């Protein structure tokens, strides 16, 4: 039975002095199951273009209520996913940032 979870840059994905500015969602990522890390949003991370990725095999269900230009923190609800218990990245970031 899958569990519902929230994509966040939690558990050390970003530092307190990092600046993450939301640009847009990657629309094609939503409403499907993905096994590999998948881009879900485009951001500016400390002044450089980057992407937020999933960090587990999951069904990428829906987007959070984020607007262009909004600052993302470790508590920001970026989106939602469903995953089996063994796939949830316990004590690890639920989402990560990568450059291109």
C-alpha positions in Angstrom: 0.0 0.0 0.0 1.6 3.3 -1.0 2.0 6.2 1.4 1.4 9.8 0.5 4.4 12.1 1.0 5.4 15.7 0.3 8.4 16.7 -1.9 10.5 19.0 0.2 14.2 20.0 0.2 14.4 18.5 3.7 16.9 16.5 5.7 20.0 18.4 4.5 19.1 18.9 0.8 19.9 22.7 1.2 21.7 24.8 3.8 20.0 27.7 5.7 22.0 30.2 3.7 21.2 28.7 0.3 18.8 30.7 -1.9 16.3 28.6 -4.0 14.0 30.6 -6.2 11.1 28.8 -7.9 10.7 29.3 -11.6 8.3 26.7 -12.9 7.1 23.1 -12.7 8.1 20.5 -15.2 4.5 19.7 -16.3 5.4 16.4 -18.0 6.7 14.9 -14.8 3.3 14.8 -13.0 0.6 12.2 -12.9 2.9 9.3 -13.6 5.1 6.7 -11.8 8.9 7.1 -12.2 11.6 4.8 -11.0 14.6 7.1 -11.7 15.2 10.5 -10.2 13.0 12.9 -12.2 13.0 16.6 -12.7 9.9 18.2 -11.2 10.7 21.9 -11.1 13.1 24.5 -12.5 14.7 26.8 -9.9 17.5 29.3 -9.5 19.9 27.9 -6.8 22.4 30.4 -5.4 22.3 32.3 -8.7 22.5 29.4 -11.1 19.8 27.5 -13.1 19.1 24.2 -11.5 16.3 21.6 -11.1 14.5 19.9 -8.3 14.5 16.1 -8.7 12.6 13.3 -7.0 14.7 11.2 -4.7 12.9 7.8 -4.9 10.8 5.6 -7.0 7.3 7.1 -6.8 4.1 8.2 -8.3 4.4 12.0 -8.8 0.9 13.0 -8.1 0.5 16.8 -7.8 2.1 20.2 -7.5 2.4 22.4 -4.5 1.0 25.9 -4.4 4.2 27.8 -5.4 4.4 30.8 -7.6 7.2 32.0 -9.9 9.8 34.0 -7.9 8.8 32.4 -4.6 11.7 31.4 -2.2 11.8 27.7 -1.4 12.9 26.6 2.0 13.3 23.2 3.5 9.7 23.3 4.7 8.1 24.4 1.4 5.6 21.9 0.0 6.9 21.5 -3.6 4.6 18.7 -4.6 3.2 15.4 -3.6 4.0 11.8 -4.3 3.0 8.3 -3.4 5.5 5.6 -2.7 5.8 2.1 -1.1 7.3 2.2 2.4 10.6 0.6 1.3 11.0 3.3 -1.4 10.5 6.4 0.8 13.9 8.0 1.5 13.7 8.0 5.3 16.1 10.5 7.0 17.2 11.6 3.5 15.9 14.5 1.4 12.6 13.8 -0.3 13.8 16.0 -3.2 17.2 17.1 -4.3 18.7 19.9 -6.4 21.0 19.3 -9.4 22.4 21.5 -12.0 21.2 20.6 -15.5 
